[in-house]
Amino acid sequence: MQFDPSSKDRPPTAFSRPTPERPVVTQEGHSTTGAYATLPGHRAVTLPPRDRLRRHLLAIAVAVCAAFFLIHPEASVAPLEAQASRSTSADGLEVLEVAAAGAAGPNVFMIAGAGGNVAVQVGKDGVVVVDAGSADNAPAVVAAIKKITPQPIRYVIDTGPDADHVGGNDVLSKAGNQFYPGTRSAASRPDALRSVASILATEGVLRHMTTAGESTPSRPLVGLPTESFHFAKKFLYLNDEAIEVLHQPAAHTDSDVFVFFRRSDVVAAGDVLDARRFPVIDVDRGGSIDGEIAALNRLSEIAVASVPIVSREAGTIVIPGHGRLYDQFDVIEYRDMITIIRDRVRELVNAGRSLEQVKAARPALGYEGRYGNAGGDWTTEKFVEAVYRSLVKEKS
């Protein structure tokens, strides 16, 4: 027996669903005819006037809500940047309030546009700055901080050795001091070391900055760390908040740190995390792809997501070295992207492919549109090359 595919009387198959009852009711309570007429063996259902009134009221409520959100789109769930209070200075710097605890503090801000992102913690003990931005933008950063608070800068913490993060060290340090509340003022107790803010970094930052300064003797060697460490964690307690400085060996470089403001639940991640592009793996300064992934794993463990109420856009806020604010879900997505590319390159390396063959295979395909760059100082090809060199170095 043959069946006409266009026939309405086709036999049921293993994948067919039974046709549900679809009574179609007019305003008068009668079923309509045509495509949705009642079928043989089915009966039309007439809704009583009360139920019809409820349906009309529900439709009106939905229409009103839709019109409200079209007129006031800001009332919908917004990304992390929109949740933070922001302002823009005359110098083009953007200041966002990331975490607020009131007048007593601590309050955490992010200053964008100064080179690398600058994190600022403010409270009764003074100001803690994470990364100083570039040298050219340092005066504007100091001015932006003074608009936030009249308190002096106490610490400048470097997350890495790059010039767009440490270039403003000297200017920001000289804008502060170490004379905390309860101690005698600088006027009655002159102290060269305490008359400026302390600059804290790993020993690797000190080494890399010294090397860079010696290679360009025409420029004065200023802004070097005054406090350095080589162990896993350095900690401070300022503005009623524990601050952990966590060393991340062999990630972006060999001297990266995360700065975790525990009470504010904010982490400054430095260039281990670059929201604009693939991460810079500086193999010549001790960076590695496996160390980068290990650092992002640690960051994802420190950060806490906004669960179970994900619509709040709450949880730990991560300030990357560049780009927008991240949460834990963003960090995990970034880490997974890098891990997938690392695994693709590793397979090609294990198969004996050369660097040019690896580049031709385009292992970053699928992510180039969002994180890749064809030009500039860090292209997709440079990232793939850094991953390749890191894996070859690990293999040898």
N, C-alpha and C positions, 0 to 999 in steps of 0.2 A: 504493500500500500504506500503510495506516495502522498506527501503532504505539501501543500502550497505554503511557502515561507511567509506569504502575506496574509495567510488565513488567520482569523481570530480563534479558530478551533484547533490550534496546534496542541499536540499532546504534551503533558508536563515532562520535564527533564530533571536530572539530578541537581541542576543549578537554578531551576526556576523557583520563584517564590509564589505562594498563593496570592491571588488578588484580594486585597483587603476591602472591607466594606467602606465605601466612600459616599455616604448619603449626601447629596447636595440639596441645600434647602434655600428656597427663595424667601424674601421678606414676608410673604404671606404664609409660609410654612409648608409649601408644596415642593416636591422634588422636580428638578428640571429635566429636560429631555436633551438628547444629543450625546456627546462623548461621555458625559458623566451621569447618564440616566440610570435609574435603578436596574440591576440585572435580574434575570429570572431567578427566583428563589431568595431574593433579598427584598427588604422592605425599606421604604423611605422613613427617615426619622424626622419628626417635627420638633424643633426646639421651642419650649415655652417662652413667652415674652420676657420673663425674668432672666433667663439664660442669654437671650439675644441682647438684653440691656447690658449684661456683664461683658459680653464680647465687645460691644461698642465702647464701653468705658475703658477696657484694656487697650483697645486700638488707639483711643485718644491719648492715654497715658504714654504709650510708646512713641507716638508722634511728638508729644510735648518734650519728652526726654531727648529725642533725636534732634529736635530744633534747638534745644538748650546747648548741646555739645557742638552743634555747628556754629552757633553764635559765640560760645565761650569755649574754644578748644583747649584753653589752658586748664580747664577743670578736669580733663582726662588725666590718666596716669602718665607722668612725664619721666624722662630719663634722669639720671643722677644729677647732671648739671643743672637741670631745671629745678630740682629740689633744693639746691643750694642757693643762697643769696649771692648775687654777683654785682660787681660794679667795674667800670672801665676807667682807667686813669688817662690823663692827657698824654702820657708817654706811650700809650697803646697797650699797657699791661692790664690784664684782666684779673680781678680779685674775686675769689669765690669763698664764701663761708662754708666749710665742709662739715664741721661739727661744732655745735654751740652748747655751752653749759652755763651761760649766764655771766654776770659781771665778775664773779669770783673765778671763773674759768675752770678747767682749761678750754680754750676755744681754738679751733684749728682752721686755717685758711690755706688756699692754694693760690699762688700768683703765677699766671700763665703769660707767656710772651717775652720772658726774660732770657731766653736761651733754652735751658731745661726748666721743667716745672719746679717751683720753689714752694715748699711747705713751711707754714709758720704756725707755731703753737704759742698762744698768748695766755698769760695768767698773772697772778699776784707776784710771782718771783721774777718775772721778766719774759723775754722772748727767746724761743728756741727756733732756729731756722735750719731747715734741711735743704741743702744745696743753695748756692749763692747766685746761680745764673752766670751769664757771661760778664766779662769785665766792662764792656760798653754799657750794659744795662744795670750795673750795680747801683749807681746813684738813684735811678728810678725805682729800684727795688727798695732801697732805704726809705725813699719818700713814700712809697706805698705802705710800708710797715708803719711809718710814723702816722699815717692817716688811720691805721687800724688801732694803734695804741701809742701812748707816750712812753711806755715802758722801754728800757734799754735792751738791746740784744745781749744775751748771756752766752749762747752757744751757736756756732755754725757747724753743722754736721754734714760731711761730704759723703754721698753715696757711691762715688767713684772718681776717677782721675781726669775725666774729660773736661776740656776748657769751658764748655757751656754749662758746667756744673760747679767748677771751682774758680772760674775766672774772677768772680766778684768777692772772693774770700777776704781779701785785704780791706776793701772798702766797707763791707758789712761788719768785719771784726772791729774796725776802728769806730764804728757807729755804736758800739756797745761797751760793756765793762763787766767785771766779775765782782763788783761790790754789791752783794746781795742785801736784802732788807735785814736790818739788825747788825750790820757791820758798819765800821766807820767809812765815811765818804772818801772819794779819791783825793779831795783837797787836803784833808788832814792826814792821809796815809798814802803818799805817792808810791805806786808799785807798778813798774813797767809791764809786768805780766798780767796784772789784774786790771789795768786801765783799759784793756781791750777785751772783746769777747774771745772765748776760747774756740779754736778750730779743731774739731775732732774728726779723725778718719783712721782707716787702717794703715799699717806701715807701707803697704803697697802703693797707696795714694801718695804718700810722702816720697817714696822712691821714684814713681813715675813723674811726679811734678818736678823733682830735682833733675831728673834726666832730661826732661823737656826744657827746663830752664838753662841747663848747661849747653844744650844744642843751639840755643838762641841767646848768646851772651849780650846782645844789644838790649834785651829787655830785662829789667830788674827782676830778681827772683823773690817775689813777695807772695803773701797769702799761704805760706806752707802751714800744714797742720802743726799746732802747738801741743796737741795730745794725740798720740797714736797707739794702736794696739794690734796684736797679731793673733789673739785667741778668738774663740767662737762668738763670744758675746760681751759687749760692754753695756753697762746700764747706768741710768741717771734717774733721779727723782726730783722733778721740778713742777711747779704749778699743780701740786696735789695729784701728780700723775707719774706712774712708772713709765720710763722710756727705755725700750730695749733696742740696742744697735747690734744687729745680727749679721755676722760676716758670711758672705756667700762666695766660697772659693771657686775659681775657675768657671765663672759664668760669662757675663759680658766681658769682664777682665778677671784678673786674679785678686782684685781688691774691692769688690762690690759689697754693699751692705743694704739691708732693709732697716728702716727705722719705724718701730712699732709703738705708737701711742696707745697704751693699753686701755686707759679709761675712756678716751675718745673713740676707740675702736677704729683707728685710722692707721694705715701703713703707707709710708713713702718708699716706693720700690726702686727708684732710680732707673738706670738704663737697662736693667734686667728686663724691664717691661716697657715697650715703646708702642703705644696705641696706634701710631700712624703707619707702621711699617714692620717688616721682618726685623727681629732683634739684631743689633750689631754684635757679632761674635769677633772680638779682637784677639785673634790667635797669637799675634806677636806680643801681646801684653798678658798672656796667660789665660785668655778666654777659651772656652770649649763648648761644643754643642751639648754634650752630656751634662756638664756643669750648669749650663743654662736651664736645661729641663729639670735638673735636680733642684735648682733655686725656685723655679716656678712651682714645682711640687710642694716645696716648703711654704711658699706663699699661699698656695691653695689650702694648706693645712692650717695656717695662721688665720686666714680670713674665714668668716662665718657668713653663710648665705642667709637671706631673709626667708626662712621657712618656718612654719608652713604657710605664712601669709606673704606670698611672693609679690603681691600687688603693692606692698608698702614701699618698695625700692629702698629698703633699709639694710641692715647687716653691716659688715665691715666694709669700709670704703678704702680703696687702693688708689694712691696717687702715683701714676706712672712717671717715668722720666720725661716723657713727652706725650701730648695728646690728652684725651678726655679721661674723666674719672672712670674707674673700673669697680666692679664688685666681684664676688667669688666666681660667679658663673662666667663672667668675662675672662677671668684669669684661667679657668679650666679650658675654655674654648681656645684661648691663645696657646696654652701649653699643648693641647691636643693637636693643634695645627702644626706646631713645630715638631712634635714627636712623629707625626705622619711623614713630614718631609725628611726628617732625619732617617727614618726607617727606609724610605725609598732610596735615599742616597747610599745608605749602608749596603743595601742589596746590590746596587750597581758597583760599589767599591769591592765587595766580596766577589763579584763576577769578573773583576779585573778591568773594569772600564777606566779610561783616562779621564782627566778633568774635563777636557773638551767634550768627550762623549757623554759625561754626566750632565753637563750644561745643555747639550743638545737634546737630552731626554726630558728636560723640563720637569724635574721632580717637584717643583712648587706649583705645578698646574692645578688649578682649582682654587688657589689662594692668591694668585698674582693680581687679580682685579682689586682685591681689598687691601692687600699689604705690599704689593710689589711696586717697584719704581723702575722705569726704563732709564732715567737720568738722575742726576744729583749725586750726593756723596755716598749714598748707600743704595745700590741697585739690587735687583733680584739676582743678577749674576754674581755679584759680590757676596751676597748671602749664601748662595749655593756653593760658591768657592770656599767660603769660610767653613761651612759644614763639611765639605769634602776634605779640606786640610786638617780639620780637627779629627775626623775619623781616621784618616791615614796616619796622623801622628799617634793616635791612640793604638792603632794596629801595629805600628813599628816597634 
